[in-house]
Amino acid sequence: MIFDSLHELLEHIKQVELDTITISKESQLKLSTFMEKNGMELDDEAAEAMQYQDIISQQLSATIEAIELVQKNLQMFSHSFKEDEKIADASVVKLRTKLSTVLEEAKAKKDAFSGQIKNKTDEYDIEFF
């Protein structure tokens, strides 16, 4: 079903974003460790670059939350759709049963009427002009 495909695609995007967040954090940690080992201090530009990495991670976290909300709503819609489909299937079965009954009754009435014509007696003759 299309909902499953959408869920899988969103799950993949979410995983890529989680991996990107992890790599970004590892990058910041390694840079910080390198600078500490070498007695270096951050200048304004390097500090700003690290802040940008943190902002990127925050934005990716926000999109992950949005993806999870979309997934939740798709799951609810998919469940409702499946339930509605079951209800529709049951309704079609009931309708088919009712239509079959009506058809059988109509056939029986036709057969009964045809039987009267086939077995007519002279006293009930129908004259046509």
Secondary structure as UniProt FT lines:
FT   HELIX           2..37
FT   TURN            38..39
FT   HELIX           44..118
FT   HELIX           122..124
//
